[in-house]
């Protein structure tokens, strides 16, 4: 074998000896990163769900408040009508 082939084989072997651990480290690191991202996503989904429930309660409260305001206005109109009828009778 010539020196060129020996150098080529040595370069290929040393390249593989560097590449294989690098690939293994990258895959392991990506798996750990994916676990962290998944956990953060679960946390964010939980928080968004809680916020959605609070918004729904707020919207229901607003709907009920509108109904109360309408009833109060109707009651005031009836009271005004009763008072004006009493003033006319005097």
C-alpha contacts under 8 A as a table, 3 or more apart, distances in Angstrom:
res1	aa1	res2	aa2	distance
1	X	5	X	6.43
1	X	6	X	6.98
2	X	5	X	5.48
2	X	6	X	6.48
3	X	6	X	5.03
3	X	7	X	6.05
4	X	7	X	5.12
4	X	8	X	6.07
5	X	8	X	4.93
5	X	9	X	6.07
6	X	9	X	5.21
6	X	10	X	6.02
7	X	10	X	5.04
7	X	11	X	6.04
8	X	11	X	5.12
8	X	12	X	6.16
9	X	12	X	5.03
9	X	13	X	6.07
10	X	13	X	5.17
10	X	14	X	6.05
11	X	14	X	5.19
11	X	15	X	5.90
12	X	15	X	5.00
12	X	16	X	6.17
13	X	16	X	5.11
13	X	17	X	6.13
14	X	17	X	4.91
14	X	18	X	6.29
15	X	18	X	5.21
15	X	19	X	5.96
16	X	19	X	4.90
16	X	20	X	5.82
17	X	20	X	5.86
17	X	21	X	7.09
18	X	21	X	6.07
18	X	22	X	6.41
19	X	22	X	5.07
19	X	23	X	6.07
20	X	23	X	5.21
20	X	24	X	6.24
21	X	24	X	4.99
21	X	25	X	6.00
22	X	25	X	5.13
22	X	26	X	6.08
23	X	26	X	5.07
23	X	27	X	6.15
24	X	27	X	5.24
24	X	28	X	6.14
25	X	28	X	5.14
25	X	29	X	5.98
26	X	29	X	5.07
26	X	30	X	6.07
27	X	30	X	5.11
27	X	31	X	6.27
28	X	31	X	5.20
28	X	32	X	6.38
29	X	32	X	5.17
29	X	33	X	6.11
30	X	33	X	4.95
30	X	34	X	6.00
31	X	34	X	5.04
31	X	35	X	6.31
32	X	35	X	5.15
32	X	36	X	6.42
33	X	36	X	5.12
33	X	37	X	6.18
34	X	37	X	5.04
34	X	38	X	6.01
35	X	38	X	5.08
35	X	39	X	6.19
36	X	39	X	5.16
36	X	40	X	6.21
37	X	40	X	5.09
37	X	41	X	6.07
38	X	41	X	5.05
38	X	42	X	6.22
39	X	42	X	5.12
39	X	43	X	6.28
40	X	43	X	5.04
40	X	44	X	6.16
41	X	44	X	5.06
41	X	45	X	6.04
42	X	45	X	5.15
42	X	46	X	6.17
43	X	46	X	5.13
43	X	47	X	6.29
44	X	47	X	5.03
44	X	48	X	6.07
45	X	48	X	5.08
45	X	49	X	6.07
46	X	49	X	5.11
46	X	50	X	6.26
47	X	50	X	5.05
47	X	51	X	6.13
48	X	51	X	4.97
48	X	52	X	6.03
49	X	52	X	5.05
49	X	53	X	6.32
50	X	53	X	5.19
50	X	54	X	6.38
51	X	54	X	5.04
51	X	55	X	6.15
52	X	55	X	5.06
52	X	56	X	6.14
53	X	56	X	5.08
53	X	57	X	6.30
54	X	57	X	5.11
54	X	58	X	6.17
55	X	58	X	4.94
55	X	59	X	6.14
56	X	59	X	5.08
56	X	60	X	6.20
57	X	60	X	5.08
57	X	61	X	6.13
58	X	61	X	5.03
58	X	62	X	6.25
59	X	62	X	5.05
59	X	63	X	6.26
60	X	63	X	5.07
60	X	64	X	6.23
61	X	64	X	5.10
61	X	65	X	6.05
62	X	65	X	4.96
62	X	66	X	6.24
63	X	66	X	5.26
63	X	67	X	6.55
64	X	67	X	5.15
64	X	68	X	6.29
65	X	68	X	5.02
65	X	69	X	6.13
66	X	69	X	5.11
66	X	70	X	6.25
67	X	70	X	5.11
67	X	71	X	6.24
68	X	71	X	5.08
68	X	72	X	6.10
69	X	72	X	5.08
69	X	73	X	6.13
70	X	73	X	5.14
70	X	74	X	6.16
71	X	74	X	5.02
71	X	75	X	6.10
72	X	75	X	5.01
72	X	76	X	6.14
73	X	76	X	5.05
73	X	77	X	6.17
74	X	77	X	5.07
74	X	78	X	6.26
75	X	78	X	5.07
75	X	79	X	6.12
76	X	79	X	4.97
76	X	80	X	6.01
77	X	80	X	5.02
77	X	81	X	6.08
78	X	81	X	4.96
78	X	82	X	6.11
79	X	82	X	5.04
79	X	83	X	6.06
80	X	83	X	5.06
80	X	84	X	6.02
81	X	84	X	5.11
81	X	85	X	6.16
82	X	85	X	5.12
82	X	86	X	6.29
83	X	86	X	5.10
83	X	87	X	6.29
84	X	87	X	5.05
84	X	88	X	6.23
85	X	88	X	5.11
85	X	89	X	6.33
86	X	89	X	5.22
86	X	90	X	6.53
87	X	90	X	5.38
